[in-house]
Amino acid sequence: MMLRFLTAGESHGRALVAVVEGLPAGLELAAADIDAELARRQRGYGRGGRMEIERDRVEITAGVRGGETLGSPLALRIANLDWENWQDTMAEGAEALTGLPVTCPRPGHADLAGTVKYGRLDIRDVLERASARETAARVAVGAVAKRLLREFDILIYSHVLAIAGIWAENPPAAFRELAAAAETSPVRCADPVASLEMMRAIDRAKQEGDSLGGVWEVVATGLSPGLGSHVHWDRRLDGRLAAAVMSIPGIKGVEVGLGFEAAGLPGTAVHDAIRFDRERGCLVRLTNHAGGLEGGITNGEELIVRAAMKPIPTLTQPLESVDLINFVSSPAAAERSDVCAVPAAAVVGEAAVAVELAWAVQEKFGGDSLPEMKAAYCRYRDDVRKRFRV
């Protein structure tokens, strides 16, 4: 069975929930593994007042016994502490206070398109689910995927490359070092000079009632060659990764390896030559412009995925909109929001990448239990090293 998941819940509802299916039995899993990732998502310079209210903690309600997964569906619940302030508005029954509907859609949000699609009279019926608050559930699922991947020595990191057009100048360093430096930065940027400039830009945007976007990078190390496939479009791992990352609210562009830069270069400057290192007795690449993927399949190099995030569409100085009740020009609705969520989105990006890689590992090595999967993995790795020297 392949790894898959669903989430449910509204931004100001009682809770977010997730159900994960396809995990092998015997994986050690504790709430603390998930809570650590949830805490990382809540941090970041430029976050709004909501993060001062929420203290995300997961409750594992099914699928784990004695600290190990059972092979049955895993159920996760994250309570919304802000529910206490919204329970009258968000009540499930007829008692819900619906007399003050949101009727002025925010440009750049799902407000107008979602309201039209579902035929609702109150935009709140759309914006509550379209909110990026949903990504807390995805980070919880990603934390579980990361826990599985660690059993195969696959690690995932992220760092911010740019905010508001301010680009980091990261020195050549191992990805682990970049990630460690990023974790000490309020904007999750490994360049301390750029970090300060980014924070100043966020402060200016806050004063002006504006918001900022940026670019982040996710890197996965320890990947075996052969994950994914070229045989069908929906099994190409680069396509799955792009879809997963693009599904994160606010993401408008995704690239792997050189990405868009490769379009302006000749093939000799793009493709990664293959050599045989006789001293080490293995095939090597001196570059990784492909970002670890060729033909939709991992090639054994580090996986490198970048994403461009637009500025958050909720503004304290809202753009012009139209009231859907009387079609009179009116400022867009204003909800409590972040000034910049790029650092947090990078953590969500880790989760999205982790889930797709866990799917690829499960597809390749199968097994109803973790020992079965690891045995298949070890046989495969030994065979690949012996036959192909990679």
C-alpha positions in Angstrom: 0.0 0.0 0.0 1.3 3.4 -0.9 1.7 6.2 1.5 -1.1 8.8 1.4 -2.8 11.3 3.6 -5.8 13.6 4.1 -6.2 16.6 6.3 -9.4 18.4 7.6 -10.2 21.4 9.6 -10.7 25.1 9.4 -8.4 27.9 10.5 -10.5 28.9 13.5 -12.3 25.6 14.0 -11.9 23.2 16.9 -8.9 21.4 15.5 -6.9 20.3 12.5 -6.8 16.6 11.8 -4.8 14.3 9.5 -5.1 10.6 8.6 -2.0 8.9 7.2 -2.3 5.5 5.5 0.5 3.2 4.3 3.0 3.5 7.1 4.8 0.2 7.9 4.3 -1.4 11.2 7.1 -1.2 13.7 8.2 2.4 13.2 9.0 4.1 16.5 7.0 7.3 16.7 6.3 9.7 19.5 4.3 12.9 19.7 7.6 14.7 20.5 8.9 13.9 17.0 5.9 15.8 15.5 5.8 18.6 18.1 9.4 19.6 17.3 8.4 20.2 13.6 5.2 22.0 14.6 7.3 24.4 16.7 9.7 25.1 13.8 6.7 26.0 11.6 5.5 28.6 14.2 8.8 30.5 14.4 10.1 33.1 12.0 10.5 36.9 11.9 7.4 38.5 10.4 4.8 36.1 11.8 1.5 37.6 13.1 -0.5 37.5 16.3 -1.9 34.1 15.6 1.4 32.5 16.5 1.3 34.2 19.9 -2.0 32.4 20.6 -1.3 28.9 19.2 1.0 26.4 20.8 0.7 23.6 18.4 0.9 20.1 19.9 -0.2 16.9 18.3 -2.4 14.2 19.8 -1.9 10.7 18.3 -5.4 9.2 18.4 -4.9 6.0 16.3 -2.3 3.9 14.7 0.3 3.8 17.4 0.6 1.4 20.4 3.6 1.1 22.8 5.5 3.8 20.9 5.3 1.9 17.5 3.1 2.2 14.4 0.7 -0.7 13.9 0.4 -0.6 10.1 -3.1 0.7 10.4 -4.1 4.3 9.6 -2.4 6.9 11.8 -4.7 9.6 13.1 -3.3 13.0 14.3 -5.1 15.9 15.9 -3.9 19.5 16.5 -6.2 21.6 18.6 -6.7 25.3 17.6 -6.4 27.3 20.8 -8.0 30.3 19.1 -11.2 28.3 18.8 -12.1 29.7 22.2 -12.4 33.1 20.6 -14.3 31.9 17.5 -16.6 29.2 18.8 -19.7 31.3 18.4 -18.8 32.2 14.8 -17.5 28.7 13.8 -20.0 26.5 15.7 -21.1 23.5 13.7 -24.8 23.9 14.4 -27.6 26.4 13.7 -26.4 28.4 16.7 -23.4 29.7 14.7 -23.3 33.5 14.4 -23.6 34.2 10.7 -25.1 37.6 10.7 -21.9 39.5 9.8 -20.7 37.7 6.7 -17.4 38.5 4.9 -18.4 39.9 1.5 -15.3 41.8 0.2 -12.8 39.3 -1.3 -9.1 39.8 -1.0 -7.2 40.0 -4.2 -4.7 37.1 -4.4 -6.6 34.9 -2.0 -9.0 32.1 -2.8 -11.9 34.3 -1.6 -13.6 35.2 -4.8 -12.8 32.1 -6.9 -13.8 29.8 -4.0 -17.0 31.7 -3.2 -18.0 31.4 -6.9 -17.1 27.7 -7.1 -19.0 26.7 -4.0 -21.9 29.2 -4.3 -21.5 30.5 -0.7 -22.8 33.8 0.5 -20.2 34.2 3.2 -16.5 34.3 2.1 -15.6 32.9 5.5 -16.9 29.5 4.4 -14.0 29.5 1.9 -11.2 31.4 3.6 -11.3 29.3 6.7 -10.1 26.2 4.8 -8.0 28.0 2.2 -6.0 29.5 5.1 -2.4 28.5 5.4 -3.2 27.3 8.9 -4.0 24.0 7.2 -0.2 23.5 6.7 0.2 22.7 10.4 -1.5 19.4 9.7 0.8 18.9 6.7 3.8 19.6 8.8 2.6 16.9 11.3 2.3 14.4 8.4 5.7 15.5 7.1 7.3 14.9 10.6 6.0 11.3 10.4 7.5 11.0 6.9 10.8 12.4 8.1 10.8 9.8 10.9 10.4 7.0 8.4 13.1 8.4 6.1 15.6 8.6 9.0 15.5 4.8 9.1 17.0 4.9 5.6 19.6 7.6 6.5 17.7 10.2 4.4 17.7 13.7 6.0 15.9 16.8 4.9 17.0 20.5 5.4 15.8 23.9 4.3 17.0 27.5 4.3 15.8 30.8 3.0 17.6 32.2 0.0 15.7 35.5 -0.5 13.1 37.8 1.0 11.9 41.0 -0.7 14.6 40.7 -3.3 17.4 40.5 -0.7 19.5 37.4 -1.6 21.7 35.4 0.7 25.3 34.9 -0.3 25.9 31.5 1.2 29.5 30.4 1.4 30.3 26.9 0.0 29.4 24.6 2.8 27.9 21.2 3.4 24.1 21.3 3.5 24.0 20.3 7.1 26.2 23.4 8.0 23.9 25.6 6.0 20.8 24.2 7.7 22.4 24.6 11.2 23.2 28.2 10.5 19.7 28.8 9.2 18.2 27.4 12.4 19.9 30.2 14.4 18.5 33.0 12.1 15.1 34.6 12.8 14.4 34.4 9.1 16.0 31.0 8.6 18.7 32.4 6.4 22.3 31.1 6.7 23.8 34.5 5.7 23.9 36.7 8.8 24.3 40.0 6.8 21.4 39.2 4.5 19.3 38.1 7.5 19.6 41.5 9.1 18.6 43.2 5.8 15.6 40.9 5.5 14.4 41.7 9.0 14.7 45.4 8.3 12.6 44.9 5.1 10.0 43.1 7.1 9.9 45.9 9.7 9.3 48.4 6.9 6.6 46.4 5.3 4.8 46.0 8.6 4.9 49.8 9.2 3.5 50.3 5.7 0.7 47.7 6.0 2.3 45.6 3.3 3.6 42.0 3.0 6.7 40.3 1.6 7.5 37.1 -0.3 10.8 35.3 -1.1 12.6 32.1 -2.1 13.5 29.0 -0.1 15.4 25.8 -0.7 14.9 22.3 0.5 17.7 19.7 0.3 17.5 16.0 0.9 20.6 13.9 1.5 21.2 10.2 1.6 18.9 9.3 -1.3 19.5 6.0 -3.1 19.5 6.1 -6.9 16.3 4.6 -8.4 13.5 6.3 -6.5 10.6 7.4 -8.7 10.2 6.3 -12.3 10.2 7.4 -15.9 7.5 5.0 -17.1 4.4 7.1 -16.4 3.9 10.8 -15.9 2.4 10.4 -12.5 5.3 8.3 -11.2 8.0 10.9 -12.2 9.3 12.1 -8.8 10.1 15.6 -10.0 6.5 16.0 -11.1 5.2 14.8 -7.7 7.5 17.0 -5.9 6.6 20.0 -7.9 2.9 19.4 -7.3 3.4 18.9 -3.6 5.4 22.1 -3.2 3.1 24.1 -5.5 0.1 23.1 -3.3 1.5 25.1 -0.4 -0.4 28.4 -0.1 1.4 31.3 -1.7 3.9 29.2 -3.8 4.0 30.5 -7.4 7.1 28.7 -8.8 9.1 25.6 -8.2 12.5 24.5 -9.6 14.8 21.5 -9.3 18.5 21.9 -9.5 19.4 24.8 -11.9 15.8 25.1 -12.7 15.0 28.2 -14.8 18.6 29.1 -15.0 19.2 26.0 -17.2 17.0 27.4 -19.9 19.6 30.1 -20.7 22.6 27.9 -20.8 24.1 25.4 -23.3 23.8 21.7 -22.6 27.5 21.5 -21.9 27.1 23.8 -18.9 23.9 22.2 -17.6 24.3 18.4 -17.6 26.4 16.6 -15.0 29.3 14.6 -16.5 29.8 11.1 -15.1 33.2 9.8 -14.2 34.6 6.7 -12.6 36.8 7.4 -9.6 39.3 4.5 -9.6 40.7 5.5 -6.3 37.2 5.2 -4.6 36.0 2.6 -7.0 32.7 4.3 -7.8 30.9 6.6 -10.3 31.0 10.3 -9.4 29.7 13.6 -10.5 31.6 16.8 -10.1 28.4 18.9 -10.4 24.8 18.5 -9.5 23.0 20.8 -11.8 20.2 18.3 -12.2 19.4 18.6 -8.5 19.5 14.9 -7.9 16.8 13.9 -10.4 17.1 12.7 -14.0 14.2 11.3 -15.9 12.0 11.5 -12.9 14.3 9.2 -10.9 16.8 10.0 -8.2 20.4 9.6 -9.3 22.1 9.4 -5.9 23.0 13.1 -5.6 21.5 15.5 -3.2 17.9 16.5 -4.1 17.6 20.2 -4.4 14.1 21.9 -4.7 13.5 25.6 -4.6 10.2 27.5 -4.3 9.2 31.1 -4.9 6.5 32.5 -2.5 4.4 35.5 -3.3 3.6 38.1 -0.6 0.7 37.2 1.6 -2.5 38.6 0.2 -4.0 39.7 3.5 -2.9 43.4 4.0 -3.6 45.8 6.8 -3.8 48.4 4.1 -6.1 46.4 1.8 -6.3 46.7 -1.9 -9.4 47.7 -3.7 -12.2 45.1 -4.0 -15.9 44.9 -4.5 -18.7 44.0 -2.0 -20.4 40.9 -3.4 -23.7 42.0 -1.9 -24.2 45.3 -3.7 -21.2 45.3 -6.1 -20.0 48.6 -4.7 -16.3 49.3 -4.6 -14.9 48.6 -1.2 -11.5 47.8 0.5 -10.8 44.0 0.7 -11.6 42.2 3.9 -8.8 42.3 6.5 -7.9 39.2 8.6 -5.2 38.9 11.2 -2.1 37.7 9.2 1.6 37.6 8.9 3.8 40.2 7.2 6.2 37.5 5.9 5.8 33.7 6.2 8.7 32.7 4.0 10.7 31.1 6.9 7.7 29.1 8.0 6.9 28.1 4.4 10.3 26.6 4.1 9.5 24.2 7.0 6.2 23.3 5.2 8.3 22.7 2.1 10.4 20.2 4.0 7.2 18.4 5.0 5.9 18.3 1.4 9.2 17.0 0.1 9.4 14.4 3.0 6.0 13.0 2.2 6.8 12.5 -1.5 10.2 10.9 -0.7 8.6 8.6 1.8 6.0 7.6 -0.9 8.9 6.9 -3.3 10.7 4.8 -0.7 7.6 2.9 0.2 6.9 2.3 -3.6 10.5 1.0 -4.2 11.0 -1.2 -1.1 7.4 -2.1 -0.1 6.7 -4.2 3.0 4.0 -4.2 5.6 6.6 -3.8 8.4 9.7 -1.7 8.8 12.0 -4.7 9.0 10.7 -5.9 5.6 11.3 -2.5 4.1 14.8 -2.2 5.5 15.8 -5.7 4.4 14.7 -4.9 0.8 16.5 -1.6 1.0 19.8 -3.2 2.1 19.6 -5.9 -0.6 19.0 -3.2 -3.2 21.9 -1.0 -2.0 24.3 -3.8 -1.9 23.4 -4.9 -5.4 23.6 -1.3 -6.8 27.0 -0.8 -5.2 28.3 -4.1 -6.5 26.9 -3.9 -10.1 26.9 -0.2 -10.9 29.4 1.3 -8.5 27.0 4.0 -7.2 
